[in-house]
Amino acid sequence: NLKLALRTVLVADVPSLPDSVYGLSDAVKLSSFTIHASSYSGMSPSGLDLSEPKPFKMPGFSVIGHRGNGMNVLQSSDRRTRGFKENSILSFNSAAKFPIDFIEFDVQVTKDDCPVIFHDDFIYSQENGIVNESRVTDLSLSEFLLYGPQKEAEKTGKTLMRKSKEGQVLKWEVDSDDPLCTLQEAFERVEHSLGFNIELKFDNQVVYEREFLVHVLRTVLQVVFDYAKDRPVIFSSFQPDAAQLVRELQNNYPVFFLTNAGNQMFKDERRNSLEEAIKVCLEGKLQGIVSEVKGVFRNPSAIAKIKESNLSLLTYGKLNNVGEAVYMQYVMGIEGVIVDFVEEISESVTLMMIRPPSPSSPLPSPDLKDNVAAITRPEFSQKEIDFLLKFLSQLIQH
């Protein structure tokens, strides 16, 4: 049992996803999740709903697909990072084939007030050898949709590029491409049993006025209220003011605060630790935290403080692509993980019996499927858990 858990910290087990791609973003068929848009009765005359939040609790250990079936890392040698275009309808429905309950994706609003699904602040294309850069929120919907493959087969879109951490602008090539999409399309075209973790995306380098944030958030909320029906929805954001405002503007859906938990430092102190994240949640009556997983492993005592505050805790980060690291979080009391390797981690979670297999759960072989009830979960004593957490936090410091 001890060996199994210690594999969590072996660097060789961590897929080659660069830290930089997680720095800006990222964060269960909820049978007990009954907060639906159908119960929405409109915003208050002032536009703000200041009532107490409805109770919320994740119903079990949740596996959440990052940007659908996983984010794209164009410079990685791991082909899994370029299987499906991230944040696309194709990627979302591909993730839905596995026993997960939520997908996470990024929403921004175009200059003509249409919520679209795209992670990066800037979008790139190349014409005649010249790279062009545009801020996503400065584009109209029609301009945004011109990038990449087009819905109409006879049309050719702009060559879609992406800027790497090192500043290289690379062609955005994946094995299975798909057109860019809107939030409304996601509600209409993605498998209806799949919940949405909607990350409200804002530029880290921009200081936003409250009036602007309220306008953007209302625009997103209108689409959710019009199209979500009974689909489970969670909102999240790294922008603390946006997270608190979306909670004020509605009381139907849970709001989580995203934090890098000290792995990257920001001018806004509210973004730099789990302790600050707890304060943001309590002040804004939010329902949970989504933390970079290394921040939790470095500071495991924060888990008890989060639970004492009646907050849920989810994690994101490249360690979540290692089955044993995911299991360790389950032991620690974390309620869910946002992952890139959806097939592998959902299978691992089933085999470790963190959650029971469903009839459609993809298991490695018929033999395992027949005998899955006989699989037992490793058990840890409290002494072993305390040792592992101490050992783990020390190793991650280096």
N, C-alpha and C positions, 0 to 999 in steps of 0.2 A: 504493500500500500504506500509506504513511504517513498519507494523508488518511483512509483507511478506519479506521485505528486511532484517530486523533485525534477522530473523531466520538464516541468513547466518553465524552469528558469534556464534551460539549456539554449544558448543562442543558436545552435545548429538547428533547433526545431522550429525557429521562427522564420516564416517565409520572407523573402527579400522584398518587403514593401517599405519604401523609404518613409521616415518619420514625417517628412515635409507634407506628404499628401494627406496626413491626418490632421495637420495643424490647424486647418481652417474650418473643418466640418465634423463633424462627427467626433448614436447614437449612432403565436398565441391567438389563436382564435379565441377571443376573450369571451368565454361562455358566461362569465360573471360581469362582463363589461356591458352595462345597460345605459350608458350615457350616449344618446343618439341625437342626430340633428332633427329628427322628427319631433323631439320634445321642445325644440327651440321656438320661443314665442316672440322673438325680435329683441333688439337692444332697447335699453331704457331710453327715455327722451333725451337724456344727456349724452347717450352713446356709450355709457359705461355701466356695466353690471357689477356692482360692488358687493353682491351677496356672498355668503360663505360658499366655498367650493364644494361640489358634491364629493362624497367619499370615493376614493379610488385606491385599488390595490391590484397589482399584477396577479393573475389567478394561479400562476405557476412559473417555473423557470422558462423564460422566453428566449427563442432564437430569432433574431431580426436580421434580415438581409440588407447589407450595406449598399445603398444606391441600387437596390434590386438584387441581382445575383452576384454582386461584388463590384468594387471600384476598378477602374482601368488604371494600370501603371504601364505607360508605353515603353519605358526604358527598362522594365523588368524582364528577366529571362524566363520567368514563370508564365507559361502560356495561359494559366487560369486567370491571370489579371487582364487578359485581352480576349476573353471568350465572347462576351456580349457587351454591346455599348451600354455603359452605365447610365442610370437615370432615364431609361427608355422603357416603352411599353413591352418590348420584347424581353428585356432583362427582368422586368417585374413579373411577367407571366412565367418566365423560366424559373424564377425563384419559387413561384407558387406551386410548382410540381413537387416540392419537398415539404417535409413536415415542419414548416415554420408558420408563424402566426402574423408577423408584421414584416413590412419592408420599410426601410428608411430612405428618404430622398429629400433633395434640396429644392426649395421654392423661392423664386425671385419674381418681381413684378415689372413688366415692361413699361415703357413710358406712356403707352396708351392703356394702361391698367389691366393687363392680362397676366395672371399668375402662370409662370412657366417653370418647368423642371430642369434645372441646370446648376451645377456645383460652383464652377469658377466665377470670379467676379468679372473677368474679361474673356471674350471669345475671339479667336484668331482665325484668319483665313489667308490664303496666298494666291495672288494673281500676278502673272508675268514675273515670277521670282520675287515679288515684293510682299512682305508680310503685313497684313492690316490688323489692327487691334481695335476692338470696340468694347465699351462697358455694356454688359447685358442689359442693365436697367436704362440705358440711353437708347436702346433699340425699340422700334415698334414690334408688335407681334409678327407682322408679315416679314419684317427684316430679319428677325430672329430665326424664323422657320426656313429662311433661305439657305442656312448653313447645313452641310452634310447631305445625306441621301434625302430624296423627296418622296412624298406619298404618291405622286403621279409618276409612273415609270418613265414617261417620255421627257420629264424635266430633269435637269442637272443642277444640283445645288452648288454652293460655294464649297471649295475644299476646306474641310474643318481641320484646324490645327490646335495644338495645345502646348502651353509653355511649361517646361520642366523647372524643377528647383534650381538647376544650374543656369537657367535662362535660355536654354535651347527651345526653339519652337519646332515641334515635331508633328508630322502628319498623324492624325488620330485614326489609326488603323486597328480594327478588331476583326475577329473571325466572323461574327454575326452582327452586322450593322443595322441601324434602325433610325428613322427620322427623329428629330427633336420633338418634344411634346409639351402640352399644357397640362395644368392640374385638372382641368375639367375632363380631358381625355383619359387621364389616369383613373378617375372615378368611373367613367363610362366603360372603359375597355379592359381594366385589370380584374382578374378573378375576384368575385365579390366577397368571398370568405376571408380574403387577406386584409389585415388591418394596415393602416397607413401611419407611420411616424413621420410627420411633416416637419422638416427642419426649416425654420424661417431664416433665410440666408441674408446676411448683411456684411459689408466690407469692413474688415478689422481696422482699416486705416481711415475710415470716415467717421466723423462725429455727426450723429443724426439728431435733428430737432424732433421734439415730441409730436408736433403736428404732422410731420412727414411720416413718422412711424405709424401713427394712428391711421393715416390714409392707406398706407400699404397693407397694414394688418386687416383693416376692414375689407379691402379688396379681396384678400385671400379668404377671409371668413365667409364672404358672400358666396364664393364658389363652394366652399365646404358645406354651408347650410343648404345650398340648392341641390347638391349632387351626392352628398355622403350617404343619405338614406340611413340604413342601419349598419353601415360599415364602421368598425372601431377606428377611432382617430386619436392620436396623441400629437400635440405640438411640442417642439423643442427649439431652442435658439441659444447660441453663444452670446448674443447681444442681451445683456441683462435687462435693459429698459424695454426692449421688444418682448422679452419673455414675460415680464410683469404686466405689460400693457395688453398682451393677448389674453391674459388671465382676466384683466379688468373688463375687456370688451365682450367676453362670453363666459358662460359658466357650464357649458355642456361637455367640453372636452378637457382632459387633463393637460397640464402644461409642465414640461420638464426644463430645467436649466442645464445647458451643456457647459462643461468646464474641462480645460486642459489640465487642471489640478496641479499646476506648478511645473509641468513639463516644458512649457513655453511661457514666458512672462509678458504681461501686457501693462500698458499705462493704467488701465482701469483695474484697480486692486480687487474688485469683485470677481475677476476672472482667474485669480492666481492661486487659489487653494480650495480644498473641499470645505474648510471652515467658512470661507467667504460664500461659497455656493449655498451652504445651509442658510446663511443669513439672507441671501437673495430670495430663497424659496419661502422662508418664514415671513419676511417682510411683504412679499408679493402674493402670499397664499398659493404658491405653486404646489404641485403634487409630487415632484421628484427631481432627481439629478441624473444626468448622463455624464459619466466621467471617463477620461482616458484611463485605461486599465492600470497602467504603471503608477498613476497617481494614487490609486486605491491600494496597490501592492506596497507602495512606499509608506502609506499611512493607513494601515488596516484598522487602527482604533477609531477612525472616522466613521466606519460602518455602524458601530454601535450608536454614535451621535446622530447619524442619519435616521436610523430606525427609531430612536427615542423621539425624534422630531416628527414621526409619522410620515416620513418621506420614502418613496420608492427609490431604488438605485439600480441603474443600468450602466453598462460600460461599452466603450468602443476602443479600437486600437489593434495593432498587428498581433499582439499576444493572443487575441481572441480567435486567431486562426490555428491555434494549437489546442487540441482536444483536452489535454491534461490541465492547461491553464484555465479552460472553461470549467472543467470539473472543480478545480480549486476554488473558483468563484462561487460555485454552487454551495460548496462546503462553508464558505465564508458568509453566506447569506445574501449574496447579490442576486437580484431577481431576473436578470436577463442580459444578453450579450448581443452586440451588433457585430456581424461577421461578414467577411468577404467570401470565404469558401463555404458557401451555403450547403452544398451537398455533403461535403466531408464533415462539417461541424454538426449539422442536424443528425447525420447518421451516428456520429460519435456520442452525441447527447442521448440518443435512443439506446445505443448499446451500453452506455454507462448507467442506464435506467434513471437518469435525472428526470425524464418524463416518459410515461408509457408509450409504446409504439401504437400508432393508429393502423387501421387496416391497409392504408395506402403507403405506410412508411417504407422507403426503399432500404432494405437490408442487404448485406453483401451476398448472401447465398440462401437458398431454400432451407438448408440445415439450420442456419442461425435463426431464420424466421420461425421455424418449427419449435425451436428450443429457447426462444427469446425469454419466455417466462422464467426459465431456469437461471438466467443471467443475474448475478447478484452484484450489487454496488459495493465498492470498497468502503470500509467504515474506518473512521479515524477517532481516536480518543481526543479529548480536549487538550491533553498534554502534547500529542503529536501536532495538532492544529496550531497551538501556540508556538511550538518550535518551528514549524514550517513558515508561519507568518513572519517570525523574527528573521529566519534564515533568508527568506525571499526578499524582504525589504532591504536587507544588507546587500544582497547580490545585485539588486536592481540599481543601487546607488552607483555602481561602477560601470 
